[in-house]
Amino acid sequence: MQDALNSLSKLGSNFMVAAFVPSLAFVTAAMLIFGPIIPPTILTRLQNTLSPLGQLGLSLLLFATLIGFTLSRLNTFIYKVFEGYFLTWRIPRIGRYNEEMANKLKREIEEQQKNIDKLRENDAEALQLEKLENDLYRLRVRYQIDFPFVEGPILPTRFGNILRAAEVYSNDRYGIDGVVVWPRLAYVIPDKYYEKIEDSNNGLAFLVNCSLLTLLLALLCLVACLYQCLVLFFVIQGRQALFYFIPIDFRFWDFYQQRAFLYFIVGIVLALGAYGFYRATLPIVAEYGNLVRSAFDLFRHDLLKQLKLEMPKNSIRERDIWRQVSEFMAIGEASGPLNFDYVPFVSGTGDNILAARARANRARKAKRVSPKGVKRSKR
């Protein structure tokens, strides 16, 4: 029961940070920005409907909750959009920019390697050679964090390339298909470490949702600008037929002109804000990617124990085991029969290690010394 309550509390905390807070800010900002152009009859009806329950404040809370749940349910799709798998790939200029950045970094690595090789041939000074090797090391680290180091196209966005680089890390190092194995690995990761991953993911989701909702506000401002321009046009023409449900004051036509200009400016500012939130996601997604990499480094053997598979004696054998396990989990035996030798738990392995340690601790406590340093006598 306590575990269930803790899970619900954690789920609620994740929802509040990642989805509800950005949604509440979005709804509040929308009411402040678009309140002047919302027909008074709609606002009055809304307030009268919710008057027993808290008037407009409750409506803001309900809209924020609805948008928050929508964002949390569409979290995977939103990430895919930011990665460039949907929509963004239709903008060729963005894709070319990231591809050019990756190729430029590759050329720098190749040139640096050539310079090091020349210096080695000429017996250059050790300090000069060490400096170039350190620069080469930093360039390679940067590339492996910012871009996936596997054969295939570069994604259209930096966000997508950083996340993709983390996904393919386990395959490059250990032969593990990270996408397939991760849901299994998550269950053997210790709670404290998994909380760090969740906190990083929540911070990332918060910024992603802020960027998305700010961009949506910017688009709505541009729509409002066009709407005010349309109203201004019909005011100048002296026509009111199309605005039967929306009252228009024909005496202050310049008022609609000012609103159109203001909404255009606010839309541009919000669009820049959305880009700023997107830029802020890049270091967070890099941090999240490093936590995912570390999870494979630290806990992949724990998963092998849970699967009752042999512990590899070297890195070559480990890659063979993980490739077979990944293939089995992904497609079964579609490419041919696979044979696994299961290893039963024995004393001192797996979970029994903890029990052995506990017994050792109890044995040490039984032999503890007195405050004067004299062993207690047995009775």
C-alpha positions as CSV (number, residue, x, y, z in Angstrom):
1,M,0.0,0.0,0.0
2,Q,2.8,2.4,0.9
3,D,4.6,1.6,-2.3
4,A,1.5,2.4,-4.3
5,L,1.1,5.7,-2.5
6,N,4.7,6.6,-3.1
7,S,4.3,5.7,-6.8
8,L,1.2,7.9,-7.1
9,S,3.0,10.7,-5.2
10,K,6.0,10.5,-7.6
11,L,3.7,10.3,-10.6
12,G,1.9,13.4,-9.4
13,S,5.1,15.3,-8.8
14,N,6.4,14.4,-12.3
15,F,3.1,15.6,-13.9
16,M,3.2,18.9,-11.9
17,V,6.8,19.7,-12.9
18,A,6.8,18.5,-16.5
19,A,3.3,19.3,-17.7
20,F,1.0,21.1,-15.4
21,V,3.2,24.1,-14.5
22,P,3.9,25.0,-18.2
23,S,0.2,24.4,-19.0
24,L,-1.0,26.7,-16.3
25,A,1.5,29.4,-17.4
26,F,0.2,29.0,-21.0
27,V,-3.5,29.3,-20.1
28,T,-2.8,32.3,-17.8
29,A,-0.7,34.1,-20.5
30,A,-3.4,33.3,-23.2
31,M,-6.1,34.9,-21.0
32,L,-4.0,38.0,-20.4
33,I,-2.9,38.3,-24.1
34,F,-6.2,37.5,-25.8
35,G,-8.6,38.8,-23.2
36,P,-9.1,42.1,-24.9
37,I,-10.3,40.5,-28.1
38,I,-12.5,37.9,-26.6
39,P,-16.1,39.0,-26.9
40,P,-17.5,40.2,-23.5
41,T,-20.5,38.0,-23.9
42,I,-18.4,34.8,-23.9
43,L,-16.4,35.9,-20.8
44,T,-19.6,36.8,-19.0
45,R,-21.2,33.5,-19.8
46,L,-18.1,31.6,-18.7
47,Q,-18.0,33.4,-15.4
48,N,-21.8,32.9,-14.8
49,T,-21.5,29.2,-15.5
50,L,-18.6,28.7,-13.1
51,S,-19.6,31.3,-10.5
52,P,-20.6,28.7,-7.8
53,L,-17.2,27.0,-8.2
54,G,-14.8,29.9,-8.3
55,Q,-15.5,31.7,-11.5
56,L,-12.7,32.3,-14.0
57,G,-9.9,30.8,-11.7
58,L,-11.5,27.4,-11.9
59,S,-11.8,27.5,-15.6
60,L,-8.1,28.3,-15.9
61,L,-7.3,25.4,-13.6
62,L,-9.5,23.0,-15.6
63,F,-7.9,24.1,-19.0
64,A,-4.4,23.8,-17.5
65,T,-5.1,20.3,-16.2
66,L,-6.6,19.2,-19.6
67,I,-3.6,20.6,-21.5
68,G,-1.2,19.1,-19.0
69,F,-2.6,15.6,-19.4
70,T,-2.6,16.0,-23.1
71,L,1.1,16.9,-23.1
72,S,2.0,14.0,-20.8
73,R,0.1,11.5,-23.0
74,L,1.8,13.0,-26.1
75,N,5.2,13.1,-24.5
76,T,6.8,10.6,-26.9
77,F,5.3,12.2,-30.0
78,I,6.5,15.6,-28.9
79,Y,10.0,14.3,-28.3
80,K,9.9,12.8,-31.8
81,V,8.9,16.1,-33.3
82,F,11.8,17.9,-31.5
83,E,14.2,15.1,-32.6
84,G,13.1,15.8,-36.2
85,Y,11.3,12.6,-37.1
86,F,8.1,14.5,-37.8
87,L,7.4,17.8,-39.4
88,T,10.9,19.3,-39.0
89,W,12.4,17.0,-41.7
90,R,10.2,18.8,-44.2
91,I,12.4,21.9,-43.8
92,P,15.5,21.0,-45.8
93,R,17.6,24.0,-44.7
94,I,17.5,22.8,-41.0
95,G,18.6,19.3,-42.0
96,R,21.5,20.6,-44.2
97,Y,22.7,22.9,-41.4
98,N,23.1,20.0,-38.9
99,E,24.6,17.7,-41.6
100,E,27.2,20.4,-42.4
101,M,28.0,20.9,-38.7
102,A,28.6,17.1,-38.4
103,N,30.8,17.0,-41.5
104,K,32.7,20.1,-40.4
105,L,33.5,18.4,-37.1
106,K,34.5,15.2,-38.9
107,R,36.9,17.2,-41.1
108,E,38.5,18.8,-38.0
109,I,39.0,15.4,-36.4
110,E,40.6,14.1,-39.6
111,E,42.9,17.1,-40.0
112,Q,43.9,17.0,-36.3
113,Q,44.7,13.3,-36.7
114,K,46.9,14.0,-39.8
115,N,48.8,16.7,-37.9
116,I,49.5,14.3,-35.0
117,D,50.7,11.6,-37.4
118,K,53.1,14.1,-39.1
119,L,54.5,15.3,-35.7
120,R,55.1,11.7,-34.7
121,E,57.0,11.0,-37.9
122,N,59.1,14.1,-37.3
123,D,59.8,13.3,-33.6
124,A,58.1,16.4,-32.4
125,E,58.3,17.6,-28.8
126,A,56.2,15.7,-26.3
127,L,54.4,18.8,-25.0
128,Q,53.3,19.9,-28.5
129,L,52.1,16.4,-29.3
130,E,50.3,16.0,-26.1
131,K,48.4,19.3,-26.7
132,L,47.3,18.2,-30.1
133,E,46.2,14.8,-28.7
134,N,44.1,16.5,-26.0
135,D,42.5,18.7,-28.7
136,L,41.7,15.6,-30.7
137,Y,40.3,13.9,-27.7
138,R,37.9,16.9,-27.0
139,L,36.8,17.0,-30.7
140,R,36.0,13.2,-30.6
141,V,34.1,13.6,-27.3
142,R,32.1,16.5,-28.7
143,Y,31.2,14.6,-31.8
144,Q,30.1,11.5,-29.9
145,I,27.9,13.7,-27.6
146,D,26.4,15.9,-30.3
147,F,26.0,13.4,-33.2
148,P,25.3,9.7,-33.5
149,F,28.5,7.8,-34.5
150,V,26.7,5.2,-36.6
151,E,26.1,4.8,-40.3
152,G,22.9,6.7,-41.2
153,P,21.6,10.2,-41.9
154,I,22.1,13.0,-39.5
155,L,18.8,14.1,-37.9
156,P,17.4,17.6,-38.7
157,T,17.8,19.0,-35.1
158,R,20.6,19.1,-32.5
159,F,18.1,17.9,-29.9
160,G,17.5,14.8,-32.0
161,N,21.2,14.1,-32.7
162,I,22.2,14.4,-29.1
163,L,19.4,12.0,-28.0
164,R,20.2,9.6,-30.9
165,A,23.9,9.6,-29.9
166,A,22.8,8.4,-26.4
167,E,20.5,5.7,-27.8
168,V,23.3,4.2,-30.0
169,Y,25.9,4.3,-27.3
170,S,25.1,0.9,-25.8
171,N,25.1,-0.7,-29.2
172,D,28.6,0.7,-30.1
173,R,30.1,-0.2,-26.7
174,Y,28.4,-3.5,-25.8
175,G,26.4,-4.6,-28.8
176,I,23.1,-3.8,-26.9
177,D,20.1,-2.5,-28.8
178,G,19.3,0.3,-26.3
179,V,15.8,0.9,-27.5
180,V,14.8,-2.7,-27.1
181,V,16.7,-3.4,-23.9
182,W,16.0,-0.2,-22.0
183,P,12.5,-1.1,-20.7
184,R,14.1,-4.3,-19.2
185,L,17.1,-2.5,-17.8
186,A,14.9,0.1,-16.1
187,Y,13.7,-2.5,-13.7
188,V,17.1,-3.4,-12.4
189,I,18.4,0.2,-11.9
190,P,18.5,1.1,-8.3
191,D,15.8,3.6,-7.1
192,K,18.2,6.4,-6.2
193,Y,19.9,6.3,-9.7
194,Y,16.5,6.0,-11.4
195,E,15.3,9.0,-9.5
196,K,18.2,11.0,-11.0
197,I,17.2,9.9,-14.5
198,E,13.5,10.8,-13.8
199,D,14.5,14.2,-12.5
200,S,16.6,14.9,-15.5
201,N,13.8,13.7,-17.8
202,N,11.3,15.9,-15.9
203,G,13.5,19.0,-16.4
204,L,13.8,18.2,-20.0
205,A,10.1,17.7,-20.5
206,F,9.4,20.9,-18.7
207,L,11.6,22.9,-21.1
208,V,10.3,21.0,-24.1
209,N,6.7,21.8,-23.1
210,C,7.5,25.4,-22.4
211,S,9.1,25.7,-25.9
212,L,6.1,24.1,-27.5
213,L,3.4,26.1,-25.7
214,T,5.3,29.4,-26.2
215,L,5.5,28.6,-29.9
216,L,1.8,27.9,-29.9
217,L,1.2,31.3,-28.2
218,A,3.3,32.9,-30.8
219,L,1.2,31.3,-33.6
220,L,-2.0,32.4,-31.9
221,C,-0.7,35.9,-31.7
222,L,-0.1,35.9,-35.4
223,V,-3.6,34.6,-36.0
224,A,-5.0,37.4,-33.7
225,C,-2.9,39.9,-35.7
226,L,-4.5,38.6,-39.0
227,Y,-7.9,38.7,-37.3
228,Q,-7.5,42.3,-36.3
229,C,-6.4,43.2,-39.8
230,L,-9.5,41.5,-41.2
231,V,-11.7,43.4,-38.8
232,L,-9.9,46.6,-39.7
233,F,-10.6,45.9,-43.4
234,F,-14.3,45.4,-42.8
235,V,-14.5,48.5,-40.6
236,I,-12.9,50.6,-43.4
237,Q,-15.4,49.0,-45.9
238,G,-18.3,49.8,-43.5
239,R,-19.4,46.1,-43.4
240,Q,-20.7,44.4,-40.2
241,A,-22.5,41.4,-41.6
242,L,-19.8,38.9,-41.0
243,F,-19.4,40.0,-37.4
244,Y,-22.9,39.5,-36.2
245,F,-21.9,37.7,-33.0
246,I,-18.8,40.0,-32.3
247,P,-19.5,43.7,-31.6
248,I,-17.3,46.1,-33.5
249,D,-16.9,49.8,-32.7
250,F,-16.7,51.6,-36.0
251,R,-15.7,54.9,-34.4
252,F,-12.2,53.7,-33.4
253,W,-10.9,52.0,-36.5
254,D,-7.3,53.0,-35.6
255,F,-7.7,50.9,-32.3
256,Y,-7.8,47.7,-34.4
257,Q,-4.7,48.8,-36.3
258,Q,-2.8,49.3,-33.0
259,R,-3.9,45.8,-31.8
260,A,-2.7,44.2,-35.0
261,F,0.7,45.8,-34.6
262,L,0.9,44.8,-31.0
263,Y,-0.1,41.2,-31.6
264,F,2.5,41.0,-34.4
265,I,5.3,42.3,-32.0
266,V,4.2,39.9,-29.2
267,G,4.1,37.0,-31.6
268,I,7.7,37.7,-32.7
269,V,8.9,38.0,-29.1
270,L,7.2,34.8,-28.1
271,A,8.7,33.0,-31.1
272,L,12.1,34.1,-29.9
273,G,11.2,32.9,-26.4
274,A,10.2,29.5,-27.8
275,Y,13.6,29.2,-29.5
276,G,15.3,30.2,-26.3
277,F,13.5,27.4,-24.4
278,Y,14.6,25.0,-27.2
279,R,18.2,26.1,-26.8
280,A,17.9,25.6,-23.1
281,T,16.9,21.9,-23.7
282,L,20.3,21.1,-25.3
283,P,22.5,20.9,-22.2
284,I,19.6,19.1,-20.3
285,V,19.2,16.5,-23.1
286,A,23.0,16.0,-23.0
287,E,22.9,15.4,-19.3
288,Y,20.0,13.0,-19.7
289,G,21.9,11.1,-22.4
290,N,24.9,10.8,-20.2
291,L,22.7,9.3,-17.4
292,V,21.3,6.8,-19.9
293,R,24.8,5.9,-21.0
294,S,25.9,5.4,-17.4
295,A,22.9,3.2,-16.7
296,F,24.1,0.7,-19.3
297,D,27.7,1.0,-18.1
298,L,26.8,0.2,-14.4
299,F,23.8,-2.1,-14.5
300,R,23.8,-4.2,-17.6
301,H,25.4,-7.1,-15.7
302,D,22.5,-6.9,-13.2
303,L,20.1,-7.4,-16.1
304,L,22.1,-10.5,-17.2
305,K,21.7,-11.9,-13.7
306,Q,18.0,-11.3,-13.8
307,L,17.8,-13.1,-17.2
308,K,19.9,-16.0,-15.6
309,L,22.5,-15.7,-18.3
310,E,26.3,-16.2,-18.0
311,M,28.6,-13.4,-16.9
312,P,31.0,-12.7,-19.9
313,K,34.7,-13.2,-19.3
314,N,35.7,-10.5,-21.7
315,S,34.3,-7.7,-23.9
316,I,34.2,-9.8,-27.0
317,R,32.1,-12.5,-25.4
318,E,29.9,-9.8,-23.9
319,R,29.1,-8.3,-27.2
320,D,28.1,-11.7,-28.6
321,I,25.8,-12.3,-25.7
322,W,24.1,-8.9,-25.9
323,R,23.7,-9.1,-29.6
324,Q,21.9,-12.4,-29.3
325,V,19.7,-11.1,-26.4
326,S,18.8,-7.9,-28.3
327,E,18.0,-9.9,-31.4
328,F,15.9,-12.4,-29.4
329,M,13.9,-9.5,-27.7
330,A,13.4,-7.6,-30.9
331,I,12.5,-10.3,-33.4
332,G,12.6,-13.7,-31.6
333,E,14.1,-16.4,-33.8
334,A,13.1,-14.9,-37.1
335,S,16.7,-14.9,-38.4
336,G,17.4,-18.4,-37.0
337,P,17.5,-20.4,-33.8
338,L,19.2,-18.9,-30.8
339,N,20.6,-21.0,-27.9
340,F,21.1,-19.6,-24.4
341,D,22.7,-21.4,-21.5
342,Y,20.9,-20.4,-18.3
343,V,23.0,-20.0,-15.1
344,P,21.1,-20.7,-11.8
345,F,21.6,-18.5,-8.9
346,V,24.2,-19.8,-6.4
347,S,25.4,-18.6,-3.1
348,G,27.4,-15.4,-3.5
349,T,26.0,-14.3,-6.8
350,G,23.1,-12.1,-7.8
351,D,20.8,-11.1,-4.9
352,N,22.6,-13.6,-2.6
353,I,25.6,-11.2,-2.6
354,L,23.6,-8.8,-0.4
355,A,22.7,-11.7,2.0
356,A,26.3,-12.7,2.2
357,R,27.4,-9.2,3.0
358,A,24.7,-8.9,5.6
359,R,26.0,-12.1,7.2
360,A,29.5,-10.8,7.2
361,N,28.4,-7.6,8.8
362,R,26.6,-9.5,11.6
363,A,29.7,-11.6,12.1
364,R,31.9,-8.5,12.5
365,K,29.4,-7.0,14.9
366,A,29.5,-10.2,17.0
367,K,33.3,-9.8,17.3
368,R,33.2,-6.1,18.1
369,V,35.5,-4.8,20.8
370,S,34.6,-3.1,24.0
371,P,35.2,0.7,24.5
372,K,38.6,-0.2,26.1
373,G,39.7,-2.3,23.2
374,V,39.2,-5.7,25.0
375,K,37.1,-8.4,23.3
376,R,34.0,-9.2,25.1
377,S,34.0,-12.7,26.7
378,K,31.6,-15.3,25.6
379,R,29.0,-16.4,28.1
